[in-house]
Amino acid sequence: MGPSESAGAGAAPCQSRAPDQQLEPSWWRPDEVLTGTAQAGREPSEPPAPRLVLINRQQPEVRRAMAAVAGLLDSGEIRQLEKQRRQEDRERFLVGRGVLRLVLGAWLGLDPASFTFRIGPYGKPELAGVGLRFNVSHSGDLILMGFHPSRDVGVDVEQLRPVPEWEGIARRCLPQGDWEAIRALPEGQRGDAFLAAWCRLEARLKARGLGLFGLEASVGPDPEVWPLALPRGYVGAAALA
C-alpha cells in the first residue's frame, strides 16, 4: 500500500526505531531457480535479520522467465491476475507471486505449484502449517521479498516520486520523531525522507500482520527495522517482529 492510501486522521502514531546498518537484498537469478540449481540452504534457527530477495521486472532474464512462472499460479491467483487492468500491475503480480512460489519451494523442498496461500485479515499471504515467514512489496520495476524461518517479517519498497500531500499524511501516520526530523531537513530533501520513513512504518505494520489501521495497536515490542541498500531511485525497509 502506498502513502496515498493512508490511514484516516484519527490514527495514533507508533514508536519507531531504525538501526543504522543497511541490509542489501540479493538479486534473484531466474537461471538458477528454473533449472533447479539454486542453493537455498537452511538458515540458522534464529538469524538476526531477514533474508531479502530483489527482482527487477524489466531485466531481460526476468522477462524471459515470466511464461514459466505463470504456469505456477493456481486458479485463484490467475483470477487475481486477470483483475489487474494495467500491464505493469499484471507483471508485478505475476512475477511477485510466481517467484515467491519458486523461492519458497526451493527453501522448503516442495513443488512450487503444490501449495496454497491463505490470506491474513490485512491481505498478507501466509502458508498454513509452515514456520517460514515471508512478505512481499513492489513499486515501480522492483519487487522485494523478505523471509525468516521463525519471526514475522515485513518489507516495503517505494519508488522515489513526488507526493504532494506528504505533509498531511506524515502528521496523521508517522511517529512524531520521524515527522519532526523530516521537517528539519531542507525542503528539497523532505519528500524522499518522507518515503523512507513511510517504508519503515509499512514494514513494521506488515511484520505485525497489520494494515494501516493497525497504527493504534500497541501489542508487543516494537519490531526491529532496517533501511535497505537499493538501486538509485528507490527506498525501502525490512522489519522483524
Biotite code that builds the C-alpha atoms (Angstrom):
import biotite.structure as struc

atoms = struc.array([
    struc.Atom([0.000, 0.000, 0.000], chain_id="A", res_id=1, res_name="MET", atom_name="CA", element="C"),
    struc.Atom([1.432, 3.362, -0.972], chain_id="A", res_id=2, res_name="GLY", atom_name="CA", element="C"),
    struc.Atom([1.339, 6.576, 1.061], chain_id="A", res_id=3, res_name="PRO", atom_name="CA", element="C"),
    struc.Atom([-1.525, 7.996, -0.995], chain_id="A", res_id=4, res_name="SER", atom_name="CA", element="C"),
    struc.Atom([-3.684, 5.227, 0.524], chain_id="A", res_id=5, res_name="GLU", atom_name="CA", element="C"),
    struc.Atom([-3.040, 6.390, 4.070], chain_id="A", res_id=6, res_name="SER", atom_name="CA", element="C"),
    struc.Atom([-4.991, 5.790, 7.253], chain_id="A", res_id=7, res_name="ALA", atom_name="CA", element="C"),
    struc.Atom([-7.636, 8.168, 8.489], chain_id="A", res_id=8, res_name="GLY", atom_name="CA", element="C"),
    struc.Atom([-6.994, 11.269, 10.550], chain_id="A", res_id=9, res_name="ALA", atom_name="CA", element="C"),
    struc.Atom([-7.711, 9.548, 13.854], chain_id="A", res_id=10, res_name="GLY", atom_name="CA", element="C"),
    struc.Atom([-4.767, 7.160, 13.706], chain_id="A", res_id=11, res_name="ALA", atom_name="CA", element="C"),
    struc.Atom([-2.373, 7.323, 16.635], chain_id="A", res_id=12, res_name="ALA", atom_name="CA", element="C"),
    struc.Atom([1.379, 7.318, 15.959], chain_id="A", res_id=13, res_name="PRO", atom_name="CA", element="C"),
    struc.Atom([3.548, 4.379, 16.988], chain_id="A", res_id=14, res_name="CYS", atom_name="CA", element="C"),
    struc.Atom([7.167, 4.407, 18.029], chain_id="A", res_id=15, res_name="GLN", atom_name="CA", element="C"),
    struc.Atom([9.969, 3.954, 15.513], chain_id="A", res_id=16, res_name="SER", atom_name="CA", element="C"),
    struc.Atom([13.474, 2.562, 15.744], chain_id="A", res_id=17, res_name="ARG", atom_name="CA", element="C"),
    struc.Atom([15.636, 2.151, 12.643], chain_id="A", res_id=18, res_name="ALA", atom_name="CA", element="C"),
    struc.Atom([19.138, 0.655, 13.033], chain_id="A", res_id=19, res_name="PRO", atom_name="CA", element="C"),
    struc.Atom([21.940, 2.446, 11.238], chain_id="A", res_id=20, res_name="ASP", atom_name="CA", element="C"),
    struc.Atom([23.008, -0.738, 9.460], chain_id="A", res_id=21, res_name="GLN", atom_name="CA", element="C"),
    struc.Atom([21.598, -1.128, 5.963], chain_id="A", res_id=22, res_name="GLN", atom_name="CA", element="C"),
    struc.Atom([20.617, -4.511, 4.596], chain_id="A", res_id=23, res_name="LEU", atom_name="CA", element="C"),
    struc.Atom([21.371, -5.276, 0.963], chain_id="A", res_id=24, res_name="GLU", atom_name="CA", element="C"),
    struc.Atom([18.970, -7.691, -0.773], chain_id="A", res_id=25, res_name="PRO", atom_name="CA", element="C"),
    struc.Atom([20.244, -10.439, -3.059], chain_id="A", res_id=26, res_name="SER", atom_name="CA", element="C"),
    struc.Atom([19.197, -10.266, -6.698], chain_id="A", res_id=27, res_name="TRP", atom_name="CA", element="C"),
    struc.Atom([17.018, -13.139, -7.877], chain_id="A", res_id=28, res_name="TRP", atom_name="CA", element="C"),
    struc.Atom([18.628, -15.289, -10.582], chain_id="A", res_id=29, res_name="ARG", atom_name="CA", element="C"),
    struc.Atom([15.993, -16.986, -12.767], chain_id="A", res_id=30, res_name="PRO", atom_name="CA", element="C"),
    struc.Atom([18.517, -19.308, -14.420], chain_id="A", res_id=31, res_name="ASP", atom_name="CA", element="C"),
    struc.Atom([19.386, -20.918, -11.073], chain_id="A", res_id=32, res_name="GLU", atom_name="CA", element="C"),
    struc.Atom([15.835, -21.387, -9.798], chain_id="A", res_id=33, res_name="VAL", atom_name="CA", element="C"),
    struc.Atom([14.264, -22.511, -13.057], chain_id="A", res_id=34, res_name="LEU", atom_name="CA", element="C"),
    struc.Atom([16.933, -25.166, -13.651], chain_id="A", res_id=35, res_name="THR", atom_name="CA", element="C"),
    struc.Atom([16.777, -26.418, -10.088], chain_id="A", res_id=36, res_name="GLY", atom_name="CA", element="C"),
    struc.Atom([20.333, -25.398, -9.186], chain_id="A", res_id=37, res_name="THR", atom_name="CA", element="C"),
    struc.Atom([19.508, -22.744, -6.599], chain_id="A", res_id=38, res_name="ALA", atom_name="CA", element="C"),
    struc.Atom([21.253, -23.269, -3.294], chain_id="A", res_id=39, res_name="GLN", atom_name="CA", element="C"),
    struc.Atom([18.539, -22.094, -0.935], chain_id="A", res_id=40, res_name="ALA", atom_name="CA", element="C"),
    struc.Atom([20.079, -23.915, 2.018], chain_id="A", res_id=41, res_name="GLY", atom_name="CA", element="C"),
    struc.Atom([18.853, -23.739, 5.568], chain_id="A", res_id=42, res_name="ARG", atom_name="CA", element="C"),
    struc.Atom([19.129, -20.573, 7.570], chain_id="A", res_id=43, res_name="GLU", atom_name="CA", element="C"),
    struc.Atom([20.302, -20.684, 11.197], chain_id="A", res_id=44, res_name="PRO", atom_name="CA", element="C"),
    struc.Atom([17.483, -21.255, 13.655], chain_id="A", res_id=45, res_name="SER", atom_name="CA", element="C"),
    struc.Atom([17.456, -17.577, 14.612], chain_id="A", res_id=46, res_name="GLU", atom_name="CA", element="C"),
    struc.Atom([19.223, -15.406, 12.010], chain_id="A", res_id=47, res_name="PRO", atom_name="CA", element="C"),
    struc.Atom([19.455, -11.822, 13.268], chain_id="A", res_id=48, res_name="PRO", atom_name="CA", element="C"),
    struc.Atom([17.953, -10.264, 10.130], chain_id="A", res_id=49, res_name="ALA", atom_name="CA", element="C"),
    struc.Atom([15.555, -11.315, 7.376], chain_id="A", res_id=50, res_name="PRO", atom_name="CA", element="C"),
    struc.Atom([16.787, -12.824, 4.138], chain_id="A", res_id=51, res_name="ARG", atom_name="CA", element="C"),
    struc.Atom([15.907, -10.410, 1.309], chain_id="A", res_id=52, res_name="LEU", atom_name="CA", element="C"),
    struc.Atom([15.419, -11.074, -2.411], chain_id="A", res_id=53, res_name="VAL", atom_name="CA", element="C"),
    struc.Atom([15.093, -8.333, -5.036], chain_id="A", res_id=54, res_name="LEU", atom_name="CA", element="C"),
    struc.Atom([13.718, -8.615, -8.569], chain_id="A", res_id=55, res_name="ILE", atom_name="CA", element="C"),
    struc.Atom([13.663, -6.082, -11.403], chain_id="A", res_id=56, res_name="ASN", atom_name="CA", element="C"),
    struc.Atom([10.785, -6.999, -13.714], chain_id="A", res_id=57, res_name="ARG", atom_name="CA", element="C"),
    struc.Atom([12.464, -5.182, -16.625], chain_id="A", res_id=58, res_name="GLN", atom_name="CA", element="C"),
    struc.Atom([15.609, -7.315, -16.630], chain_id="A", res_id=59, res_name="GLN", atom_name="CA", element="C"),
    struc.Atom([15.687, -9.438, -19.803], chain_id="A", res_id=60, res_name="PRO", atom_name="CA", element="C"),
    struc.Atom([16.187, -12.702, -17.916], chain_id="A", res_id=61, res_name="GLU", atom_name="CA", element="C"),
    struc.Atom([13.197, -11.918, -15.676], chain_id="A", res_id=62, res_name="VAL", atom_name="CA", element="C"),
    struc.Atom([11.003, -11.150, -18.671], chain_id="A", res_id=63, res_name="ARG", atom_name="CA", element="C"),
    struc.Atom([12.036, -14.418, -20.300], chain_id="A", res_id=64, res_name="ARG", atom_name="CA", element="C"),
    struc.Atom([11.025, -16.251, -17.104], chain_id="A", res_id=65, res_name="ALA", atom_name="CA", element="C"),
    struc.Atom([7.502, -14.792, -16.992], chain_id="A", res_id=66, res_name="MET", atom_name="CA", element="C"),
    struc.Atom([5.893, -17.585, -19.019], chain_id="A", res_id=67, res_name="ALA", atom_name="CA", element="C"),
    struc.Atom([7.477, -20.214, -16.762], chain_id="A", res_id=68, res_name="ALA", atom_name="CA", element="C"),
    struc.Atom([6.390, -18.580, -13.501], chain_id="A", res_id=69, res_name="VAL", atom_name="CA", element="C"),
    struc.Atom([2.870, -18.003, -14.879], chain_id="A", res_id=70, res_name="ALA", atom_name="CA", element="C"),
    struc.Atom([2.456, -21.772, -15.033], chain_id="A", res_id=71, res_name="GLY", atom_name="CA", element="C"),
    struc.Atom([2.903, -21.999, -11.252], chain_id="A", res_id=72, res_name="LEU", atom_name="CA", element="C"),
    struc.Atom([-0.132, -19.890, -10.326], chain_id="A", res_id=73, res_name="LEU", atom_name="CA", element="C"),
    struc.Atom([-3.271, -21.548, -9.014], chain_id="A", res_id=74, res_name="ASP", atom_name="CA", element="C"),
    struc.Atom([-6.777, -20.701, -10.184], chain_id="A", res_id=75, res_name="SER", atom_name="CA", element="C"),
    struc.Atom([-7.324, -18.062, -7.510], chain_id="A", res_id=76, res_name="GLY", atom_name="CA", element="C"),
    struc.Atom([-4.091, -16.304, -8.409], chain_id="A", res_id=77, res_name="GLU", atom_name="CA", element="C"),
    struc.Atom([-4.991, -16.388, -12.092], chain_id="A", res_id=78, res_name="ILE", atom_name="CA", element="C"),
    struc.Atom([-8.283, -14.668, -11.267], chain_id="A", res_id=79, res_name="ARG", atom_name="CA", element="C"),
    struc.Atom([-6.378, -12.035, -9.302], chain_id="A", res_id=80, res_name="GLN", atom_name="CA", element="C"),
    struc.Atom([-4.017, -11.576, -12.234], chain_id="A", res_id=81, res_name="LEU", atom_name="CA", element="C"),
    struc.Atom([-6.900, -11.110, -14.666], chain_id="A", res_id=82, res_name="GLU", atom_name="CA", element="C"),
    struc.Atom([-8.401, -8.396, -12.469], chain_id="A", res_id=83, res_name="LYS", atom_name="CA", element="C"),
    struc.Atom([-5.313, -6.215, -12.904], chain_id="A", res_id=84, res_name="GLN", atom_name="CA", element="C"),
    struc.Atom([-6.132, -3.620, -15.555], chain_id="A", res_id=85, res_name="ARG", atom_name="CA", element="C"),
    struc.Atom([-2.710, -2.122, -16.134], chain_id="A", res_id=86, res_name="ARG", atom_name="CA", element="C"),
    struc.Atom([0.076, -4.108, -17.756], chain_id="A", res_id=87, res_name="GLN", atom_name="CA", element="C"),
    struc.Atom([2.606, -3.068, -15.118], chain_id="A", res_id=88, res_name="GLU", atom_name="CA", element="C"),
    struc.Atom([0.288, -4.242, -12.342], chain_id="A", res_id=89, res_name="ASP", atom_name="CA", element="C"),
    struc.Atom([-0.202, -7.597, -14.057], chain_id="A", res_id=90, res_name="ARG", atom_name="CA", element="C"),
    struc.Atom([3.548, -8.028, -14.423], chain_id="A", res_id=91, res_name="GLU", atom_name="CA", element="C"),
    struc.Atom([4.231, -7.098, -10.803], chain_id="A", res_id=92, res_name="ARG", atom_name="CA", element="C"),
    struc.Atom([1.650, -9.570, -9.549], chain_id="A", res_id=93, res_name="PHE", atom_name="CA", element="C"),
    struc.Atom([2.753, -12.337, -11.920], chain_id="A", res_id=94, res_name="LEU", atom_name="CA", element="C"),
    struc.Atom([6.451, -12.017, -11.158], chain_id="A", res_id=95, res_name="VAL", atom_name="CA", element="C"),
    struc.Atom([5.907, -11.411, -7.451], chain_id="A", res_id=96, res_name="GLY", atom_name="CA", element="C"),
    struc.Atom([3.653, -14.392, -6.845], chain_id="A", res_id=97, res_name="ARG", atom_name="CA", element="C"),
    struc.Atom([5.422, -16.753, -9.258], chain_id="A", res_id=98, res_name="GLY", atom_name="CA", element="C"),
    struc.Atom([8.909, -16.041, -7.933], chain_id="A", res_id=99, res_name="VAL", atom_name="CA", element="C"),
    struc.Atom([7.616, -16.236, -4.354], chain_id="A", res_id=100, res_name="LEU", atom_name="CA", element="C"),
    struc.Atom([6.468, -19.772, -5.136], chain_id="A", res_id=101, res_name="ARG", atom_name="CA", element="C"),
    struc.Atom([9.866, -20.647, -6.601], chain_id="A", res_id=102, res_name="LEU", atom_name="CA", element="C"),
    struc.Atom([11.826, -19.303, -3.656], chain_id="A", res_id=103, res_name="VAL", atom_name="CA", element="C"),
    struc.Atom([9.534, -20.913, -1.086], chain_id="A", res_id=104, res_name="LEU", atom_name="CA", element="C"),
    struc.Atom([9.597, -24.194, -2.997], chain_id="A", res_id=105, res_name="GLY", atom_name="CA", element="C"),
    struc.Atom([13.391, -24.219, -3.091], chain_id="A", res_id=106, res_name="ALA", atom_name="CA", element="C"),
    struc.Atom([13.659, -23.312, 0.598], chain_id="A", res_id=107, res_name="TRP", atom_name="CA", element="C"),
    struc.Atom([11.079, -25.859, 1.765], chain_id="A", res_id=108, res_name="LEU", atom_name="CA", element="C"),
    struc.Atom([11.916, -28.604, -0.714], chain_id="A", res_id=109, res_name="GLY", atom_name="CA", element="C"),
    struc.Atom([8.388, -28.536, -2.183], chain_id="A", res_id=110, res_name="LEU", atom_name="CA", element="C"),
    struc.Atom([6.913, -28.350, -5.657], chain_id="A", res_id=111, res_name="ASP", atom_name="CA", element="C"),
    struc.Atom([6.342, -24.577, -6.071], chain_id="A", res_id=112, res_name="PRO", atom_name="CA", element="C"),
    struc.Atom([2.967, -25.199, -7.719], chain_id="A", res_id=113, res_name="ALA", atom_name="CA", element="C"),
    struc.Atom([1.748, -27.520, -4.958], chain_id="A", res_id=114, res_name="SER", atom_name="CA", element="C"),
    struc.Atom([0.929, -25.241, -2.060], chain_id="A", res_id=115, res_name="PHE", atom_name="CA", element="C"),
    struc.Atom([-1.973, -22.875, -1.408], chain_id="A", res_id=116, res_name="THR", atom_name="CA", element="C"),
    struc.Atom([-1.625, -19.481, 0.197], chain_id="A", res_id=117, res_name="PHE", atom_name="CA", element="C"),
    struc.Atom([-4.059, -18.241, 2.770], chain_id="A", res_id=118, res_name="ARG", atom_name="CA", element="C"),
    struc.Atom([-4.595, -14.506, 3.136], chain_id="A", res_id=119, res_name="ILE", atom_name="CA", element="C"),
    struc.Atom([-4.453, -12.821, 6.527], chain_id="A", res_id=120, res_name="GLY", atom_name="CA", element="C"),
    struc.Atom([-7.038, -10.231, 7.622], chain_id="A", res_id=121, res_name="PRO", atom_name="CA", element="C"),
    struc.Atom([-4.974, -7.396, 6.122], chain_id="A", res_id=122, res_name="TYR", atom_name="CA", element="C"),
    struc.Atom([-4.080, -9.178, 2.880], chain_id="A", res_id=123, res_name="GLY", atom_name="CA", element="C"),
    struc.Atom([-0.731, -10.666, 3.911], chain_id="A", res_id=124, res_name="LYS", atom_name="CA", element="C"),
    struc.Atom([-0.170, -14.093, 2.262], chain_id="A", res_id=125, res_name="PRO", atom_name="CA", element="C"),
    struc.Atom([0.732, -16.986, 4.564], chain_id="A", res_id=126, res_name="GLU", atom_name="CA", element="C"),
    struc.Atom([1.363, -20.716, 4.322], chain_id="A", res_id=127, res_name="LEU", atom_name="CA", element="C"),
    struc.Atom([-0.653, -22.776, 6.777], chain_id="A", res_id=128, res_name="ALA", atom_name="CA", element="C"),
    struc.Atom([1.358, -25.180, 8.912], chain_id="A", res_id=129, res_name="GLY", atom_name="CA", element="C"),
    struc.Atom([4.753, -23.820, 7.811], chain_id="A", res_id=130, res_name="VAL", atom_name="CA", element="C"),
    struc.Atom([7.086, -21.978, 10.183], chain_id="A", res_id=131, res_name="GLY", atom_name="CA", element="C"),
    struc.Atom([8.774, -19.976, 7.434], chain_id="A", res_id=132, res_name="LEU", atom_name="CA", element="C"),
    struc.Atom([7.521, -16.370, 7.373], chain_id="A", res_id=133, res_name="ARG", atom_name="CA", element="C"),
    struc.Atom([7.619, -14.096, 4.348], chain_id="A", res_id=134, res_name="PHE", atom_name="CA", element="C"),
    struc.Atom([6.377, -10.820, 2.920], chain_id="A", res_id=135, res_name="ASN", atom_name="CA", element="C"),
    struc.Atom([6.359, -9.123, -0.498], chain_id="A", res_id=136, res_name="VAL", atom_name="CA", element="C"),
    struc.Atom([6.280, -5.493, -1.660], chain_id="A", res_id=137, res_name="SER", atom_name="CA", element="C"),
    struc.Atom([6.602, -3.860, -5.066], chain_id="A", res_id=138, res_name="HIS", atom_name="CA", element="C"),
    struc.Atom([6.913, -0.391, -6.543], chain_id="A", res_id=139, res_name="SER", atom_name="CA", element="C"),
    struc.Atom([7.973, 0.759, -9.991], chain_id="A", res_id=140, res_name="GLY", atom_name="CA", element="C"),
    struc.Atom([10.053, -2.015, -11.544], chain_id="A", res_id=141, res_name="ASP", atom_name="CA", element="C"),
    struc.Atom([11.207, -3.574, -8.270], chain_id="A", res_id=142, res_name="LEU", atom_name="CA", element="C"),
    struc.Atom([9.701, -6.469, -6.313], chain_id="A", res_id=143, res_name="ILE", atom_name="CA", element="C"),
    struc.Atom([11.108, -7.042, -2.820], chain_id="A", res_id=144, res_name="LEU", atom_name="CA", element="C"),
    struc.Atom([10.695, -10.223, -0.774], chain_id="A", res_id=145, res_name="MET", atom_name="CA", element="C"),
    struc.Atom([11.641, -10.908, 2.829], chain_id="A", res_id=146, res_name="GLY", atom_name="CA", element="C"),
    struc.Atom([11.958, -14.303, 4.569], chain_id="A", res_id=147, res_name="PHE", atom_name="CA", element="C"),
    struc.Atom([12.675, -15.554, 8.076], chain_id="A", res_id=148, res_name="HIS", atom_name="CA", element="C"),
    struc.Atom([12.454, -19.110, 9.450], chain_id="A", res_id=149, res_name="PRO", atom_name="CA", element="C"),
    struc.Atom([10.649, -18.200, 12.671], chain_id="A", res_id=150, res_name="SER", atom_name="CA", element="C"),
    struc.Atom([9.895, -14.477, 13.087], chain_id="A", res_id=151, res_name="ARG", atom_name="CA", element="C"),
    struc.Atom([7.211, -12.444, 11.338], chain_id="A", res_id=152, res_name="ASP", atom_name="CA", element="C"),
    struc.Atom([8.724, -10.276, 8.609], chain_id="A", res_id=153, res_name="VAL", atom_name="CA", element="C"),
    struc.Atom([7.566, -7.140, 6.836], chain_id="A", res_id=154, res_name="GLY", atom_name="CA", element="C"),
    struc.Atom([9.109, -5.376, 3.842], chain_id="A", res_id=155, res_name="VAL", atom_name="CA", element="C"),
    struc.Atom([8.274, -2.247, 1.896], chain_id="A", res_id=156, res_name="ASP", atom_name="CA", element="C"),
    struc.Atom([9.809, -0.609, -1.176], chain_id="A", res_id=157, res_name="VAL", atom_name="CA", element="C"),
    struc.Atom([8.878, 2.730, -2.727], chain_id="A", res_id=158, res_name="GLU", atom_name="CA", element="C"),
    struc.Atom([9.985, 4.341, -5.958], chain_id="A", res_id=159, res_name="GLN", atom_name="CA", element="C"),
    struc.Atom([11.041, 7.918, -5.245], chain_id="A", res_id=160, res_name="LEU", atom_name="CA", element="C"),
    struc.Atom([8.461, 10.284, -6.686], chain_id="A", res_id=161, res_name="ARG", atom_name="CA", element="C"),
    struc.Atom([6.625, 13.487, -5.754], chain_id="A", res_id=162, res_name="PRO", atom_name="CA", element="C"),
    struc.Atom([3.972, 13.022, -3.077], chain_id="A", res_id=163, res_name="VAL", atom_name="CA", element="C"),
    struc.Atom([2.250, 16.418, -2.947], chain_id="A", res_id=164, res_name="PRO", atom_name="CA", element="C"),
    struc.Atom([0.134, 15.525, 0.082], chain_id="A", res_id=165, res_name="GLU", atom_name="CA", element="C"),
    struc.Atom([3.016, 14.090, 2.122], chain_id="A", res_id=166, res_name="TRP", atom_name="CA", element="C"),
    struc.Atom([2.806, 16.611, 4.975], chain_id="A", res_id=167, res_name="GLU", atom_name="CA", element="C"),
    struc.Atom([-0.785, 15.751, 5.851], chain_id="A", res_id=168, res_name="GLY", atom_name="CA", element="C"),
    struc.Atom([-0.075, 12.024, 5.650], chain_id="A", res_id=169, res_name="ILE", atom_name="CA", element="C"),
    struc.Atom([3.035, 12.405, 7.800], chain_id="A", res_id=170, res_name="ALA", atom_name="CA", element="C"),
    struc.Atom([1.141, 14.278, 10.523], chain_id="A", res_id=171, res_name="ARG", atom_name="CA", element="C"),
    struc.Atom([-1.562, 11.608, 10.681], chain_id="A", res_id=172, res_name="ARG", atom_name="CA", element="C"),
    struc.Atom([0.540, 8.462, 10.338], chain_id="A", res_id=173, res_name="CYS", atom_name="CA", element="C"),
    struc.Atom([4.225, 8.867, 11.106], chain_id="A", res_id=174, res_name="LEU", atom_name="CA", element="C"),
    struc.Atom([5.785, 8.737, 14.568], chain_id="A", res_id=175, res_name="PRO", atom_name="CA", element="C"),
    struc.Atom([6.377, 12.214, 15.937], chain_id="A", res_id=176, res_name="GLN", atom_name="CA", element="C"),
    struc.Atom([10.162, 11.785, 15.856], chain_id="A", res_id=177, res_name="GLY", atom_name="CA", element="C"),
    struc.Atom([10.115, 10.943, 12.148], chain_id="A", res_id=178, res_name="ASP", atom_name="CA", element="C"),
    struc.Atom([7.816, 13.855, 11.364], chain_id="A", res_id=179, res_name="TRP", atom_name="CA", element="C"),
    struc.Atom([10.000, 16.329, 13.267], chain_id="A", res_id=180, res_name="GLU", atom_name="CA", element="C"),
    struc.Atom([13.195, 15.008, 11.634], chain_id="A", res_id=181, res_name="ALA", atom_name="CA", element="C"),
    struc.Atom([11.702, 15.423, 8.153], chain_id="A", res_id=182, res_name="ILE", atom_name="CA", element="C"),
    struc.Atom([10.541, 18.964, 8.905], chain_id="A", res_id=183, res_name="ARG", atom_name="CA", element="C"),
    struc.Atom([14.097, 19.856, 9.995], chain_id="A", res_id=184, res_name="ALA", atom_name="CA", element="C"),
    struc.Atom([15.528, 18.924, 6.571], chain_id="A", res_id=185, res_name="LEU", atom_name="CA", element="C"),
    struc.Atom([15.983, 21.327, 3.645], chain_id="A", res_id=186, res_name="PRO", atom_name="CA", element="C"),
    struc.Atom([12.745, 21.493, 1.660], chain_id="A", res_id=187, res_name="GLU", atom_name="CA", element="C"),
    struc.Atom([14.183, 19.644, -1.341], chain_id="A", res_id=188, res_name="GLY", atom_name="CA", element="C"),
    struc.Atom([15.023, 16.593, 0.784], chain_id="A", res_id=189, res_name="GLN", atom_name="CA", element="C"),
    struc.Atom([11.738, 16.241, 2.639], chain_id="A", res_id=190, res_name="ARG", atom_name="CA", element="C"),
    struc.Atom([9.806, 14.255, 0.026], chain_id="A", res_id=191, res_name="GLY", atom_name="CA", element="C"),
    struc.Atom([12.406, 11.484, -0.242], chain_id="A", res_id=192, res_name="ASP", atom_name="CA", element="C"),
    struc.Atom([12.841, 11.402, 3.542], chain_id="A", res_id=193, res_name="ALA", atom_name="CA", element="C"),
    struc.Atom([9.073, 11.024, 3.924], chain_id="A", res_id=194, res_name="PHE", atom_name="CA", element="C"),
    struc.Atom([9.035, 7.999, 1.587], chain_id="A", res_id=195, res_name="LEU", atom_name="CA", element="C"),
    struc.Atom([11.903, 6.408, 3.522], chain_id="A", res_id=196, res_name="ALA", atom_name="CA", element="C"),
    struc.Atom([10.022, 6.920, 6.793], chain_id="A", res_id=197, res_name="ALA", atom_name="CA", element="C"),
    struc.Atom([6.874, 5.569, 5.175], chain_id="A", res_id=198, res_name="TRP", atom_name="CA", element="C"),
    struc.Atom([8.727, 2.376, 4.249], chain_id="A", res_id=199, res_name="CYS", atom_name="CA", element="C"),
    struc.Atom([9.801, 1.922, 7.876], chain_id="A", res_id=200, res_name="ARG", atom_name="CA", element="C"),
    struc.Atom([6.211, 2.394, 9.020], chain_id="A", res_id=201, res_name="LEU", atom_name="CA", element="C"),
    struc.Atom([4.803, -0.064, 6.468], chain_id="A", res_id=202, res_name="GLU", atom_name="CA", element="C"),
    struc.Atom([7.475, -2.681, 7.203], chain_id="A", res_id=203, res_name="ALA", atom_name="CA", element="C"),
    struc.Atom([6.726, -2.522, 10.952], chain_id="A", res_id=204, res_name="ARG", atom_name="CA", element="C"),
    struc.Atom([2.988, -2.859, 10.446], chain_id="A", res_id=205, res_name="LEU", atom_name="CA", element="C"),
    struc.Atom([3.364, -5.686, 7.934], chain_id="A", res_id=206, res_name="LYS", atom_name="CA", element="C"),
    struc.Atom([5.692, -7.552, 10.301], chain_id="A", res_id=207, res_name="ALA", atom_name="CA", element="C"),
    struc.Atom([2.881, -7.440, 12.836], chain_id="A", res_id=208, res_name="ARG", atom_name="CA", element="C"),
    struc.Atom([0.398, -8.614, 10.213], chain_id="A", res_id=209, res_name="GLY", atom_name="CA", element="C"),
    struc.Atom([-1.483, -5.312, 10.382], chain_id="A", res_id=210, res_name="LEU", atom_name="CA", element="C"),
    struc.Atom([-2.734, -2.820, 7.849], chain_id="A", res_id=211, res_name="GLY", atom_name="CA", element="C"),
    struc.Atom([-2.517, 0.918, 8.314], chain_id="A", res_id=212, res_name="LEU", atom_name="CA", element="C"),
    struc.Atom([-5.498, 0.835, 10.650], chain_id="A", res_id=213, res_name="PHE", atom_name="CA", element="C"),
    struc.Atom([-3.177, -1.064, 12.984], chain_id="A", res_id=214, res_name="GLY", atom_name="CA", element="C"),
    struc.Atom([-1.466, 2.242, 13.786], chain_id="A", res_id=215, res_name="LEU", atom_name="CA", element="C"),
    struc.Atom([-3.445, 2.324, 17.002], chain_id="A", res_id=216, res_name="GLU", atom_name="CA", element="C"),
    struc.Atom([-2.294, -1.143, 18.070], chain_id="A", res_id=217, res_name="ALA", atom_name="CA", element="C"),
    struc.Atom([0.498, -1.310, 20.646], chain_id="A", res_id=218, res_name="SER", atom_name="CA", element="C"),
    struc.Atom([0.662, -5.042, 21.402], chain_id="A", res_id=219, res_name="VAL", atom_name="CA", element="C"),
    struc.Atom([4.133, -6.463, 21.995], chain_id="A", res_id=220, res_name="GLY", atom_name="CA", element="C"),
    struc.Atom([7.548, -4.890, 21.471], chain_id="A", res_id=221, res_name="PRO", atom_name="CA", element="C"),
    struc.Atom([8.177, -2.615, 18.518], chain_id="A", res_id=222, res_name="ASP", atom_name="CA", element="C"),
    struc.Atom([9.645, -4.594, 15.585], chain_id="A", res_id=223, res_name="PRO", atom_name="CA", element="C"),
    struc.Atom([13.291, -4.240, 14.601], chain_id="A", res_id=224, res_name="GLU", atom_name="CA", element="C"),
    struc.Atom([13.597, -2.169, 11.419], chain_id="A", res_id=225, res_name="VAL", atom_name="CA", element="C"),
    struc.Atom([16.412, -1.896, 8.864], chain_id="A", res_id=226, res_name="TRP", atom_name="CA", element="C"),
    struc.Atom([16.808, 0.555, 5.980], chain_id="A", res_id=227, res_name="PRO", atom_name="CA", element="C"),
    struc.Atom([17.758, -1.116, 2.710], chain_id="A", res_id=228, res_name="LEU", atom_name="CA", element="C"),
    struc.Atom([20.521, -0.519, 0.169], chain_id="A", res_id=229, res_name="ALA", atom_name="CA", element="C"),
    struc.Atom([18.537, -0.364, -3.086], chain_id="A", res_id=230, res_name="LEU", atom_name="CA", element="C"),
    struc.Atom([19.167, 0.857, -6.644], chain_id="A", res_id=231, res_name="PRO", atom_name="CA", element="C"),
    struc.Atom([19.094, 4.588, -7.210], chain_id="A", res_id=232, res_name="ARG", atom_name="CA", element="C"),
    struc.Atom([15.577, 5.968, -7.255], chain_id="A", res_id=233, res_name="GLY", atom_name="CA", element="C"),
    struc.Atom([14.182, 3.618, -4.595], chain_id="A", res_id=234, res_name="TYR", atom_name="CA", element="C"),
    struc.Atom([13.996, 3.424, -0.816], chain_id="A", res_id=235, res_name="VAL", atom_name="CA", element="C"),
    struc.Atom([12.921, 0.511, 1.332], chain_id="A", res_id=236, res_name="GLY", atom_name="CA", element="C"),
    struc.Atom([12.848, -1.081, 4.756], chain_id="A", res_id=237, res_name="ALA", atom_name="CA", element="C"),
    struc.Atom([12.569, -4.519, 6.351], chain_id="A", res_id=238, res_name="ALA", atom_name="CA", element="C"),
    struc.Atom([11.294, -5.415, 9.818], chain_id="A", res_id=239, res_name="ALA", atom_name="CA", element="C"),
    struc.Atom([11.153, -8.407, 12.145], chain_id="A", res_id=240, res_name="LEU", atom_name="CA", element="C"),
    struc.Atom([8.511, -8.719, 14.873], chain_id="A", res_id=241, res_name="ALA", atom_name="CA", element="C"),
])
